[in-house]
Amino acid sequence: MKRKSFEGDVCSIARALDVIGDWWSLLIIRDALSGVRRFSDFQRRLGVAKNILSTRLRTLVAHELLEQVPAEDGSAYQDYQPTAKAQGLLPVLLALGQWGSEHLFEQNETCAMMIDTLNEQPLAKLSLRAQDGRELSPKEIKIQRRTKQSA
């Protein structure tokens, strides 16, 4: 089955999923943000086929989530370094991880979670907040088409 592209879709969620919506891409970004740099290391950690990994890495580089840089050890290899755009996905990965920990693991079952390096404690659960800082419930949120304003 041919994959549908959401490249021109008005929905920002659909466009994001067009780039990072398969599990391999998010797991590659997760590992890159954790310090994995080499093709062989991604393949070993993820257990993904070389052709799939190659395709995903090319896509992530094309969308400027990863950049290829000369290997730090001076070898002929290229490393994959996460960009600021990839680092912007950290809250998305945190939200997915927190949801997974809450809903997909039994009580006292071991799971991976993001922790604060200073005090070695799990990060606070993400919350939905208005621009004025108020915490919002899902009932207080809607999706609406608007023109993007410059940041």
C-alpha positions as CSV (number, residue, x, y, z in Angstrom):
1,M,0.0,0.0,0.0
2,K,1.4,3.4,-1.0
3,R,1.8,5.8,1.9
4,K,-0.3,9.0,1.8
5,S,1.6,12.2,2.2
6,F,0.3,15.0,4.4
7,E,3.0,17.5,3.2
8,G,0.4,20.1,2.2
9,D,-2.2,19.4,4.9
10,V,-3.5,22.3,6.9
11,C,-3.2,20.2,10.1
12,S,0.2,20.7,11.9
13,I,-0.2,17.3,13.5
14,A,-0.6,15.6,10.1
15,R,2.4,17.4,8.7
16,A,4.5,16.4,11.7
17,L,3.5,12.8,11.3
18,D,4.4,13.0,7.7
19,V,8.0,13.5,8.8
20,I,8.3,11.6,12.1
21,G,5.2,9.5,12.3
22,D,6.7,6.1,12.0
23,W,8.2,4.4,15.1
24,W,11.6,4.0,13.6
25,S,12.0,7.8,13.1
26,L,11.0,8.6,16.7
27,L,13.3,5.9,18.1
28,I,16.2,7.1,16.0
29,I,15.6,10.6,17.3
30,R,15.3,9.3,20.8
31,D,18.7,7.5,20.5
32,A,20.3,10.5,18.8
33,L,19.2,12.7,21.6
34,S,20.8,10.2,24.0
35,G,24.1,10.3,22.3
36,V,24.0,7.6,19.6
37,R,25.8,8.9,16.5
38,R,26.9,6.0,14.2
39,F,24.8,4.1,11.7
40,S,26.0,0.8,13.2
41,D,25.1,1.9,16.7
42,F,21.6,2.8,15.7
43,Q,21.2,-0.5,13.9
44,R,22.6,-2.5,16.9
45,R,20.4,-0.7,19.4
46,L,17.2,-0.7,17.4
47,G,17.6,-4.0,15.6
48,V,16.3,-2.3,12.4
49,A,17.2,-3.5,8.9
50,K,19.9,-1.5,7.1
51,N,17.7,-0.4,4.2
52,I,15.0,0.9,6.6
53,L,17.5,2.6,8.8
54,S,19.2,4.2,5.7
55,T,15.8,5.5,4.4
56,R,14.8,6.9,7.8
57,L,18.2,8.6,8.4
58,R,18.1,10.2,4.9
59,T,14.6,11.5,5.6
60,L,15.6,12.9,9.0
61,V,18.6,14.6,7.4
62,A,16.5,16.0,4.6
63,H,14.1,17.5,7.1
64,E,17.0,18.9,9.1
65,L,16.3,16.9,12.3
66,L,19.7,15.2,12.0
67,E,22.9,16.4,10.3
68,Q,25.7,14.4,9.0
69,V,29.1,15.5,10.4
70,P,32.6,14.1,10.2
71,A,33.1,11.4,12.9
72,E,34.6,12.8,16.1
73,D,37.3,10.1,16.2
74,G,38.7,11.4,12.9
75,S,37.8,8.2,11.0
76,A,36.2,8.2,7.5
77,Y,32.8,7.6,9.0
78,Q,30.0,10.2,9.2
79,D,28.1,10.7,12.5
80,Y,24.5,11.8,12.8
81,Q,24.0,14.7,15.1
82,P,20.6,15.9,16.3
83,T,19.8,19.5,15.4
84,A,17.9,22.1,17.4
85,K,14.8,20.9,15.4
86,A,15.3,17.4,16.8
87,Q,15.8,18.7,20.3
88,G,12.5,20.4,20.0
89,L,10.9,16.9,19.9
90,L,12.1,16.2,23.4
91,P,8.8,17.2,25.0
92,V,6.9,15.0,22.4
93,L,9.1,12.0,23.4
94,L,8.6,12.8,27.1
95,A,4.8,13.0,26.6
96,L,4.8,9.6,24.8
97,G,7.1,8.1,27.4
98,Q,4.9,9.4,30.3
99,W,1.8,8.1,28.6
100,G,3.4,4.7,28.0
101,S,4.6,4.4,31.6
102,E,1.2,5.3,32.9
103,H,-0.9,3.1,30.6
104,L,1.2,0.3,29.3
105,F,3.1,-1.0,32.3
106,E,1.9,-2.8,35.4
107,Q,2.5,-1.6,38.9
108,N,6.1,-2.3,39.9
109,E,7.1,-3.2,36.4
110,T,10.4,-1.7,35.2
111,C,10.3,0.8,32.4
112,A,12.6,3.4,30.9
113,M,11.8,7.0,31.8
114,M,13.4,10.4,31.5
115,I,15.0,11.7,34.7
116,D,16.5,14.9,35.9
117,T,20.3,14.4,36.0
118,L,20.7,16.7,39.0
119,N,18.5,14.8,41.5
120,E,18.0,11.5,39.5
121,Q,14.2,11.8,39.8
122,P,11.6,11.3,37.0
123,L,10.5,14.5,35.3
124,A,7.2,16.1,36.4
125,K,4.3,15.0,34.3
126,L,3.7,17.4,31.4
127,S,0.6,19.5,31.7
128,L,-1.5,21.5,29.2
129,R,-1.2,25.2,29.9
130,A,-2.7,28.4,28.5
131,Q,-0.4,31.2,27.5
132,D,-1.2,32.9,30.8
133,G,0.0,29.8,32.7
134,R,-3.4,28.4,33.7
135,E,-3.5,24.6,33.6
136,L,-6.1,23.4,31.1
137,S,-8.3,20.3,31.0
138,P,-8.8,18.5,27.6
139,K,-12.4,20.0,27.6
140,E,-10.8,23.5,27.5
141,I,-8.8,22.9,24.3
142,K,-9.9,22.9,20.7
143,I,-8.2,22.7,17.3
144,Q,-8.7,25.6,15.1
145,R,-7.3,26.8,11.8
146,R,-5.2,30.0,12.2
147,T,-2.5,31.8,10.3
148,K,0.9,31.1,11.7
149,Q,2.5,34.1,13.2
150,S,6.2,34.6,13.3
151,A,7.9,33.6,16.5
